[in-house]
C-alpha cells in the first residue's frame, strides 16, 4: 500500500517523518467523499412493501443483453456479515436487500488497464512523483515513486509486525509489479495491482461503471449461498481441491503453491461461483465504494435496502487515515493470518494506497 510504502520509506531514511506529516494533514481535513452524502437512516427500513424479510434471490430476468464481460446479479435479500469469524467489524449479521445490477465477471486485468492508460494517458498514484515538501528531512534521492511489495522473509518472530514482509520498492507499479526489473509480460490476464482507490475510480469512470458497494460485493460473492463461509460453500477445499488462490503453508515464509500459484493468478483460473463470477475470494483484494468504519453494521436496523456505507471513515487503529472497504481477501490470506477470503469478512485500505495484492472490479446500475 502506498501509505505503507511511505511508512517503510520513512523507517529506512528518517523514522516517523512520513507518518507524522500524514497524521497532521489528516487532522486538518475532514474525511468525506461522494458517498458521504448518503443518509444511513434513510436506507434503513427502506425495503419496499411486499418484499419478504427472509433471504431470497429475485427471479426477475435481466433487463437487457449483458454488456461485454459483465454478469447480471439479480438482486435479493441476504444475511450480510459473519458472526462466527472472530472479526468484530463483521458483526452483527444483518439482513440487507440489494437491487439487481451488472458486475464484471472478473477483476480488471492488466490487459484492460493497459488499454485505459494508452487511451487516456492516466498516471497511477504509484507512478507519480513524491512531493519533497511532504517529507521534510528525507533526501531527494530517496523520494522515488513506488509501491508496497510483498517480499517473503526467511523467518519471522511473530505475525504482529507486517513490516517483516512488506517493502517499499521504488519503481513498483501496475506495469512493474515487483519493481524496475519486473514487467507484466505474460500476465495480461492477471488482475491489475498497485492501484489506489482513485486509480480504480478513474478507470471505472472511463468504462462507464463504478465500484460496487460493500453490500453489492458480498451479495454477488455469495452467489445465492446463504450464511455459508466461502463464496463456494462451507468447505475451504471441497473434496481436497483448491478452488481459490490463497496462501497455503507457513505464512509469510513458505507458500506451498498447492493451488498452483504463489503470486497472482489469471482471473479465470478457478471455478465461478453461483452467479458465474470469478475470483470473489482470493487472488487480490478488491476495492469497494464504501468508507470504512468497524462499527457500521451495528448502526443498521432490522433490514437495510441498498446500503451505501457510512458517511465518513474512521479506523480506531489508525485515526485520521481515510480508508475504504476492500473485499475478497488475496493470495496472501492464510488460515493462520488474514483469512479474509471468508465471504462475510471485511477488509480496509488507505485510499492513497496500492500494493502487490490489491485490485478491483466494476458494476453498472440499471434504472427500471
C-alpha positions as CSV (number, residue, x, y, z in Angstrom):
1,X,0.0,0.0,0.0
2,X,1.3,3.5,-0.8
3,X,0.8,4.7,2.7
4,X,2.6,1.6,4.0
5,X,5.2,2.4,1.4
6,X,5.5,5.9,2.8
7,X,6.0,4.4,6.2
8,X,8.6,1.9,5.0
9,X,10.4,4.8,3.3
10,X,10.4,6.9,6.4
11,X,11.7,4.0,8.5
12,X,14.5,3.4,6.1
13,X,15.5,7.0,5.9
14,X,14.1,9.2,8.7
15,X,11.9,7.3,11.2
16,X,8.5,8.7,11.6
17,X,8.8,11.6,9.2
18,X,6.0,10.5,6.8
19,X,3.7,9.2,9.5
20,X,3.8,12.4,11.4
21,X,3.2,14.6,8.4
22,X,0.3,12.4,7.3
23,X,-1.3,12.4,10.7
24,X,-1.1,16.2,10.9
25,X,-2.5,16.7,7.4
26,X,-5.5,14.4,8.1
27,X,-6.4,16.2,11.3
28,X,-6.8,19.3,9.2
29,X,-9.1,17.8,6.6
30,X,-12.4,16.0,7.3
31,X,-12.8,12.6,5.8
32,X,-15.7,12.8,3.4
33,X,-16.5,12.0,-0.2
34,X,-19.0,11.2,-2.9
35,X,-20.7,8.5,-0.8
36,X,-20.8,10.7,2.3
37,X,-23.9,12.4,1.3
38,X,-25.9,9.2,1.7
39,X,-28.0,9.2,4.9
40,X,-27.7,5.7,6.5
41,X,-31.0,6.2,8.3
42,X,-32.7,6.9,5.0
43,X,-31.6,3.5,3.8
44,X,-32.6,1.6,7.0
45,X,-36.1,0.0,6.9
46,X,-36.4,1.2,3.3
47,X,-37.4,-2.1,1.7
48,X,-40.5,-2.0,-0.4
49,X,-43.9,-3.2,0.8
50,X,-44.4,-6.8,-0.1
51,X,-40.7,-7.8,-0.1
52,X,-40.0,-10.8,2.1
53,X,-37.8,-10.1,5.1
54,X,-36.3,-13.5,4.6
55,X,-33.3,-14.3,2.3
56,X,-34.3,-14.7,-1.3
57,X,-33.0,-14.3,-4.8
58,X,-35.1,-12.2,-7.1
59,X,-36.4,-14.0,-10.2
60,X,-36.8,-11.0,-12.5
61,X,-35.0,-11.6,-15.8
62,X,-32.0,-9.4,-16.9
63,X,-33.3,-6.0,-18.2
64,X,-31.2,-6.3,-21.4
65,X,-28.4,-8.2,-23.1
66,X,-25.3,-8.4,-20.9
67,X,-22.7,-5.7,-21.5
68,X,-19.4,-7.3,-22.7
69,X,-17.6,-9.1,-19.8
70,X,-20.4,-8.5,-17.3
71,X,-22.9,-10.7,-15.5
72,X,-26.4,-10.0,-14.3
73,X,-26.7,-10.1,-10.5
74,X,-30.5,-10.4,-9.9
75,X,-30.7,-8.7,-6.5
76,X,-32.4,-10.1,-3.4
77,X,-32.3,-10.2,0.3
78,X,-29.5,-11.9,2.3
79,X,-27.8,-12.1,5.6
80,X,-24.7,-9.9,5.5
81,X,-21.6,-10.3,7.7
82,X,-20.2,-13.1,9.8
83,X,-20.9,-13.8,13.5
84,X,-18.5,-16.7,13.9
85,X,-15.4,-15.5,12.0
86,X,-13.8,-13.9,15.0
87,X,-13.9,-10.4,13.4
88,X,-15.8,-7.8,15.3
89,X,-16.2,-5.5,12.3
90,X,-18.2,-8.2,10.5
91,X,-20.8,-8.3,13.3
92,X,-23.7,-8.3,13.7
93,X,-25.0,-10.4,10.8
94,X,-27.9,-8.4,9.4
95,X,-30.5,-8.5,6.6
96,X,-29.8,-6.5,3.5
97,X,-31.7,-6.1,0.3
98,X,-29.9,-5.1,-2.9
99,X,-31.4,-4.3,-6.3
100,X,-30.2,-6.0,-9.4
101,X,-27.0,-4.8,-11.2
102,X,-24.4,-5.8,-13.7
103,X,-21.0,-6.8,-12.4
104,X,-17.7,-7.5,-14.1
105,X,-17.2,-11.3,-14.3
106,X,-13.6,-10.9,-13.3
107,X,-11.4,-8.4,-11.6
108,X,-10.0,-5.8,-14.1
109,X,-7.0,-7.3,-15.8
110,X,-3.6,-5.9,-16.8
111,X,-4.7,-6.0,-20.5
112,X,-7.8,-4.0,-19.7
113,X,-6.0,-1.4,-17.6
114,X,-3.3,-1.1,-20.2
115,X,-5.9,-0.1,-22.8
116,X,-7.3,2.5,-20.4
117,X,-3.8,4.0,-19.9
118,X,-3.0,4.0,-23.6
119,X,-6.2,5.8,-24.5
120,X,-6.2,8.4,-21.6
121,X,-2.6,8.8,-20.6
122,X,-3.6,8.2,-17.0
123,X,-0.8,8.0,-14.4
124,X,-1.4,6.0,-11.3
125,X,-0.7,7.1,-7.8
126,X,2.2,4.7,-7.5
127,X,3.8,6.3,-10.6
128,X,3.5,9.9,-9.5
129,X,6.5,11.9,-8.1
130,X,6.6,12.4,-4.4
131,X,6.4,16.0,-3.1
132,X,9.6,16.8,-1.1
133,X,7.5,19.3,1.0
134,X,5.6,16.4,2.4
135,X,8.7,14.6,3.6
136,X,11.0,17.1,5.3
137,X,14.4,15.8,6.0
138,X,14.2,12.9,3.6
139,X,17.0,13.1,0.9
140,X,15.6,13.8,-2.5
141,X,17.3,10.7,-3.9
142,X,15.1,8.6,-1.7
143,X,11.8,10.2,-2.8
144,X,11.2,7.9,-5.7
145,X,7.7,6.8,-6.9
146,X,6.9,3.2,-6.0
147,X,4.6,1.0,-4.0
148,X,4.5,-1.8,-1.4
149,X,5.5,-5.2,-2.5
150,X,5.2,-8.5,-0.6
151,X,8.7,-10.0,0.0
152,X,8.7,-13.3,1.9
153,X,11.2,-13.2,4.8
154,X,13.4,-16.1,5.7
155,X,11.7,-16.3,9.1
156,X,9.5,-14.2,11.4
157,X,9.4,-13.9,15.2
158,X,5.7,-13.4,15.1
159,X,2.8,-12.2,12.8
160,X,2.3,-9.0,14.7
161,X,4.6,-6.8,12.5
162,X,3.8,-6.8,8.8
163,X,6.9,-4.7,8.1
164,X,8.7,-8.0,8.2
165,X,7.2,-8.9,4.8
166,X,6.2,-5.7,3.1
167,X,8.8,-3.5,1.4
168,X,8.5,-0.1,-0.3
169,X,10.0,-0.8,-3.7
170,X,11.0,2.1,-5.9
171,X,9.5,1.8,-9.4
172,X,6.9,-0.8,-8.4
173,X,3.6,0.0,-10.1
174,X,0.9,-1.8,-12.2
175,X,3.4,-2.0,-15.1
176,X,6.2,-3.4,-12.9
177,X,4.6,-5.3,-10.0
178,X,7.8,-6.3,-8.3
179,X,9.8,-3.2,-9.2
180,X,12.1,-1.9,-12.0
181,X,13.3,-5.3,-13.1
182,X,9.8,-6.8,-13.5
183,X,7.0,-6.5,-16.0
184,X,3.5,-7.7,-16.8
185,X,4.7,-9.6,-19.8
186,X,2.8,-12.9,-19.8
187,X,0.4,-11.6,-17.2
188,X,-2.2,-9.9,-19.4
189,X,-5.0,-11.9,-17.8
190,X,-3.8,-11.4,-14.3
191,X,-5.6,-8.8,-12.2
192,X,-4.0,-5.3,-12.3
193,X,-2.4,-4.5,-8.9
194,X,-0.8,-1.5,-7.3
195,X,-4.0,0.5,-7.8
196,X,-5.1,3.1,-5.3
197,X,-8.8,3.8,-4.8
198,X,-8.6,6.9,-7.1
199,X,-7.0,4.8,-9.8
200,X,-9.8,2.3,-9.7
201,X,-12.4,5.1,-9.7
202,X,-10.8,6.7,-12.7
203,X,-10.7,3.5,-14.7
204,X,-14.3,2.8,-14.0
205,X,-15.5,6.3,-14.9
206,X,-13.8,5.8,-18.3
207,X,-15.5,2.4,-18.6
208,X,-18.9,3.8,-17.7
209,X,-19.0,1.8,-14.5
210,X,-18.5,2.3,-10.8
211,X,-17.1,0.5,-7.8
212,X,-19.5,-1.9,-6.1
213,X,-20.8,-1.1,-2.7
214,X,-19.8,-3.5,0.1
215,X,-23.3,-4.9,0.1
216,X,-23.3,-5.5,-3.6
217,X,-19.9,-7.2,-3.4
218,X,-20.9,-9.6,-0.6
219,X,-24.3,-10.4,-2.2
220,X,-22.6,-11.2,-5.5
221,X,-19.8,-13.1,-3.8
222,X,-22.3,-15.4,-2.0
223,X,-23.8,-16.4,-5.3
224,X,-27.0,-17.4,-3.7
225,X,-25.4,-19.4,-0.8
226,X,-27.0,-18.0,2.4
227,X,-24.9,-17.8,5.6
228,X,-22.0,-20.0,4.3
229,X,-18.4,-19.2,5.0
230,X,-16.9,-19.0,1.5
231,X,-18.1,-17.9,-1.9
232,X,-18.1,-21.6,-2.9
233,X,-19.8,-23.1,0.2
234,X,-18.7,-24.2,3.7
235,X,-15.6,-26.2,2.9
236,X,-12.3,-24.4,2.3
237,X,-11.2,-27.1,-0.2
238,X,-14.2,-29.2,-1.4
239,X,-13.1,-32.8,-1.9
240,X,-9.5,-31.7,-1.3
241,X,-9.5,-29.4,-4.3
242,X,-8.2,-25.8,-4.3
243,X,-10.9,-23.5,-5.6
244,X,-9.3,-20.1,-4.9
245,X,-5.8,-18.5,-4.9
246,X,-4.9,-18.2,-1.3
247,X,-1.8,-18.9,0.8
248,X,-1.0,-22.5,1.7
249,X,1.8,-23.2,4.2
250,X,3.5,-21.2,6.9
251,X,2.7,-17.5,6.4
252,X,4.7,-15.5,5.4
253,X,7.7,-17.7,4.9
254,X,6.7,-20.6,2.7
255,X,3.7,-20.8,0.3
256,X,3.5,-24.4,-0.9
257,X,1.6,-23.3,-4.1
258,X,-0.8,-26.2,-3.6
259,X,-3.4,-24.2,-5.6
260,X,-0.9,-23.8,-8.5
261,X,0.2,-20.2,-7.7
262,X,2.5,-18.4,-5.3
263,X,1.5,-14.9,-6.6
264,X,-1.4,-13.6,-8.6
265,X,-3.2,-16.0,-10.9
266,X,-5.2,-15.4,-14.2
267,X,-8.6,-14.1,-13.3
268,X,-10.3,-17.2,-14.7
269,X,-8.0,-19.8,-13.2
270,X,-10.5,-21.0,-10.6
271,X,-14.2,-22.0,-10.9
272,X,-17.0,-19.5,-10.9
273,X,-19.4,-19.0,-8.1
274,X,-23.2,-19.4,-8.2
275,X,-23.6,-16.1,-10.1
276,X,-20.9,-17.1,-12.6
277,X,-18.3,-14.7,-11.2
278,X,-14.6,-15.4,-10.9
279,X,-12.3,-14.5,-8.1
280,X,-14.8,-13.4,-5.5
281,X,-12.5,-14.8,-2.9
282,X,-8.7,-14.9,-3.0
283,X,-6.2,-13.7,-5.7
284,X,-6.5,-9.9,-5.0
285,X,-8.3,-7.7,-2.6
286,X,-10.9,-5.6,-4.4
287,X,-11.9,-2.0,-3.7
288,X,-15.4,-1.1,-2.7
289,X,-17.2,2.2,-2.8
290,X,-17.9,2.4,0.9
291,X,-15.9,4.3,3.6
292,X,-14.7,2.0,6.3
293,X,-16.0,2.1,9.9
294,X,-15.6,-1.0,12.1
295,X,-18.9,-0.3,14.0
296,X,-21.0,0.4,10.9
297,X,-23.1,-2.8,10.9
298,X,-24.2,-2.1,14.5
299,X,-25.8,1.1,13.3
300,X,-28.2,-0.5,10.9
301,X,-31.8,-1.6,11.5
302,X,-33.7,-4.8,11.0
303,X,-33.3,-4.7,7.2
304,X,-31.5,-2.2,5.1
305,X,-32.0,-1.6,1.4
306,X,-29.1,-0.8,-0.9
307,X,-26.8,0.5,1.9
308,X,-24.1,2.9,0.7
309,X,-21.9,2.7,3.8
310,X,-21.2,5.3,6.5
311,X,-20.8,9.0,5.7
312,X,-17.1,9.1,6.5
313,X,-14.2,6.9,7.6
314,X,-12.7,6.2,11.0
315,X,-10.4,3.3,11.9
316,X,-9.6,3.4,15.6
317,X,-6.3,1.5,14.8
318,X,-5.2,4.5,12.7
319,X,-7.3,7.5,13.4
320,X,-7.3,10.2,10.8
321,X,-6.3,7.9,8.0
322,X,-9.2,7.7,5.5
323,X,-10.0,4.2,4.4
324,X,-12.3,2.5,2.0
325,X,-13.6,-1.1,2.3
326,X,-11.8,-3.9,0.5
327,X,-13.3,-7.3,0.0
328,X,-12.4,-10.8,-1.1
329,X,-9.0,-11.3,0.5
330,X,-6.0,-12.2,-1.6
331,X,-3.3,-14.7,-2.4
332,X,-1.6,-13.6,0.9
333,X,-4.5,-14.7,3.1
334,X,-3.9,-17.8,5.0
335,X,-5.7,-19.9,7.6
336,X,-3.3,-18.6,10.3
337,X,-3.3,-14.9,9.1
338,X,-5.9,-12.7,7.5
339,X,-8.5,-15.4,6.4
340,X,-10.5,-12.7,4.8
341,X,-11.4,-14.9,1.9
342,X,-14.3,-15.6,4.3
343,X,-17.2,-14.2,2.3
344,X,-18.7,-12.3,5.2
345,X,-15.5,-10.7,6.4
346,X,-14.3,-7.2,5.7
347,X,-11.0,-5.5,4.7
348,X,-9.9,-1.9,4.6
349,X,-7.3,0.1,2.8
350,X,-6.0,3.7,2.9
351,X,-7.4,5.5,-0.1
352,X,-4.0,6.6,-1.4
353,X,-2.6,3.1,-1.2
354,X,-2.0,0.3,-3.6
355,X,0.0,-2.8,-3.2
356,X,1.0,-6.0,-5.0
357,X,-2.2,-7.8,-3.8
358,X,-4.9,-5.1,-4.4
359,X,-7.1,-4.8,-7.5
360,X,-10.8,-4.1,-8.3
361,X,-13.8,-4.8,-10.5
362,X,-16.8,-2.7,-11.6
363,X,-20.5,-2.7,-11.6
364,X,-23.1,-1.0,-13.7
365,X,-26.5,0.0,-12.3
366,X,-29.8,-0.1,-14.2
367,X,-32.9,2.0,-13.9
368,X,-36.2,0.3,-14.2
